């Protein structure tokens, strides 16, 4: 299995990591369609003079995975800070999953996401383990609580711990990754 084709889009909603390295991968759900999520996350955020958001999402992600898992889009380079999980932005990679619910849209998306997360683990040197309260690892947006913005998206514990994390681990062991997929 190779990684899904990757389309490049540029979100203006990003900033510098100020030298911080990636230690965590954060799983997100768009609660909307793939095309709609890309359009929204690539909309320029505009601010009022006091710094409050006037318009735009004030959000972005590094990657978005299509509902069927057959395509992904990169909105922010991995070396830059995407705005996806408040206090975690400076040291994490945010991956959105197009879905109308809080979990995966399809089994095919779960499998492709596992391959993408395994590639990211390989590239960034992040272990494919549950990373909450650990120096490195994978977390669901909902695991972050207030530090992640108080969102509740992410697959159920059953899917996360018994299907998804083992799938990421299998993909990492399987390997065969190309050197460059995302920038």
C-alpha positions as CSV (number, residue, x, y, z in Angstrom):
1,X,0.0,0.0,0.0
2,X,1.4,3.4,-1.0
3,X,0.4,6.7,0.5
4,X,-2.6,8.4,-1.1
5,X,-1.9,11.1,-3.6
6,X,-1.2,14.4,-1.9
7,X,-2.5,17.7,-3.2
8,X,-0.9,20.9,-2.0
9,X,-3.0,23.9,-0.8
10,X,-1.7,26.7,1.3
11,X,-3.4,27.9,4.4
12,X,-2.5,31.5,5.4
13,X,-3.3,30.5,9.0
14,X,0.1,29.4,10.2
15,X,3.1,30.7,12.0
16,X,6.6,29.8,13.1
17,X,7.3,26.9,15.5
18,X,10.2,29.1,16.8
19,X,12.6,26.1,16.7
20,X,10.4,23.6,18.4
21,X,10.3,20.1,17.1
22,X,7.3,17.8,16.6
23,X,6.7,15.4,19.5
24,X,3.1,14.5,18.9
25,X,0.6,13.8,16.2
26,X,-3.0,15.0,16.8
27,X,-6.0,13.3,15.2
28,X,-8.9,15.6,14.3
29,X,-12.3,15.3,12.6
30,X,-13.6,18.0,10.3
31,X,-17.3,17.4,11.0
32,X,-17.8,18.4,7.4
33,X,-16.8,17.4,3.8
34,X,-13.2,17.2,2.5
35,X,-13.7,20.1,0.0
36,X,-15.5,22.3,2.5
37,X,-12.8,21.7,5.2
38,X,-10.0,22.6,2.8
39,X,-11.8,25.7,1.7
40,X,-12.5,26.8,5.3
41,X,-9.0,26.1,6.7
42,X,-7.5,28.0,3.8
43,X,-9.6,31.1,4.4
44,X,-7.5,34.0,5.7
45,X,-8.3,34.9,9.3
46,X,-8.7,38.6,9.7
47,X,-8.3,40.3,13.1
48,X,-9.8,43.4,14.8
49,X,-7.3,46.0,16.1
50,X,-7.7,44.5,19.6
51,X,-6.5,41.1,18.3
52,X,-9.9,39.4,18.3
53,X,-10.9,37.4,15.2
54,X,-13.1,39.5,12.8
55,X,-13.6,36.8,10.2
56,X,-12.2,33.5,9.1
57,X,-11.6,30.2,10.9
58,X,-8.5,31.1,13.0
59,X,-7.6,27.5,12.3
60,X,-5.6,25.3,10.0
61,X,-4.1,21.8,9.9
62,X,-1.1,20.2,8.3
63,X,-3.0,17.5,6.5
64,X,-6.6,16.7,5.6
65,X,-7.6,13.1,4.7
66,X,-10.5,12.6,2.3
67,X,-13.6,10.5,3.4
68,X,-12.6,7.5,1.2
69,X,-8.9,7.7,2.1
70,X,-8.0,8.0,-1.6
71,X,-6.5,11.5,-1.4
72,X,-5.0,13.9,1.2
73,X,-4.2,17.6,1.1
74,X,-1.4,19.4,2.8
75,X,-2.3,22.9,4.0
76,X,0.8,23.7,6.2
77,X,4.4,22.5,5.9
78,X,5.4,20.1,8.7
79,X,8.1,22.5,9.8
80,X,5.6,25.3,10.4
81,X,2.9,25.6,13.1
82,X,-0.6,24.9,12.0
83,X,-3.4,26.3,14.3
84,X,-5.3,23.1,15.3
85,X,-4.9,22.4,19.0
86,X,-4.2,25.6,20.9
87,X,-1.5,24.9,23.5
88,X,-0.2,21.9,21.4
89,X,0.3,23.7,18.1
90,X,4.0,24.5,18.6
91,X,5.1,20.8,18.9
92,X,2.5,18.8,17.1
93,X,1.3,17.9,13.6
94,X,-2.4,18.2,13.1
95,X,-4.2,15.8,10.7
96,X,-7.9,16.4,10.0
97,X,-10.1,13.6,8.8
98,X,-13.1,14.6,6.6
99,X,-16.1,13.1,8.4
100,X,-19.6,14.2,9.3
101,X,-19.2,12.6,12.7
102,X,-16.5,12.6,15.4
103,X,-14.7,9.5,14.1
104,X,-13.7,8.0,10.8
105,X,-15.9,8.4,7.7
106,X,-15.0,4.9,6.4
107,X,-12.8,1.9,7.1
108,X,-10.8,2.9,4.0
109,X,-10.1,6.3,5.6
110,X,-9.0,4.5,8.8
111,X,-6.5,2.4,6.9
112,X,-5.1,5.3,4.9
113,X,-4.9,7.4,8.0
114,X,-2.9,4.6,9.8
115,X,-0.5,4.6,6.8
116,X,-0.1,8.4,6.9
117,X,0.4,8.4,10.7
118,X,3.0,5.6,10.4
119,X,4.8,7.7,7.8
120,X,4.7,10.7,10.1
121,X,6.0,8.6,13.0
122,X,8.8,7.4,10.8
123,X,9.7,10.8,9.5
124,X,9.4,12.6,12.9
125,X,10.7,9.9,15.1
126,X,7.5,9.7,17.1
127,X,6.5,6.3,18.6
128,X,3.1,5.0,17.5
129,X,1.8,5.0,21.0
130,X,-1.0,6.9,22.9
131,X,0.9,10.1,23.8
132,X,-1.2,11.8,26.4
133,X,1.1,12.5,29.4
134,X,4.1,11.1,27.4
135,X,6.9,13.1,25.9
136,X,6.0,11.8,22.4
137,X,3.1,10.0,20.7
138,X,-0.4,10.1,19.1
139,X,-3.4,11.8,20.6
140,X,-7.0,12.5,19.6
141,X,-8.1,16.1,19.7
142,X,-10.6,15.2,22.5
143,X,-7.8,13.8,24.7
144,X,-6.3,17.3,25.0
145,X,-9.2,18.9,26.9
146,X,-8.9,22.7,27.4
147,X,-5.3,22.7,26.2
148,X,-6.6,21.5,22.8
149,X,-9.5,23.9,22.7
150,X,-12.1,21.7,24.4
151,X,-13.1,19.8,21.4
152,X,-14.7,16.3,21.5
153,X,-13.6,14.8,18.1
154,X,-11.9,11.5,17.8
155,X,-12.8,7.9,17.4
156,X,-14.2,5.9,20.3
157,X,-11.8,4.3,22.8
158,X,-12.7,0.9,21.2
159,X,-11.7,2.1,17.7
160,X,-8.7,4.1,18.9
161,X,-7.0,1.6,21.2
162,X,-8.1,-1.7,19.5
163,X,-8.2,-0.9,15.8
164,X,-6.4,2.4,15.0
165,X,-3.2,2.4,17.1
166,X,-2.5,-1.3,16.3
167,X,-3.0,-0.4,12.5
168,X,-0.5,2.5,12.8
169,X,2.0,0.1,14.6
170,X,1.6,-2.5,11.8
171,X,2.1,0.1,9.1
172,X,5.3,1.4,10.8
173,X,6.7,-2.2,11.0
174,X,5.7,-2.8,7.4
175,X,7.6,0.3,6.4
176,X,8.6,0.8,2.8
177,X,8.0,4.5,3.0
178,X,9.1,6.9,0.4
179,X,11.5,9.6,1.7
180,X,9.3,12.5,0.8
181,X,5.5,12.5,0.7
182,X,4.5,15.7,2.6
183,X,6.8,18.7,2.9
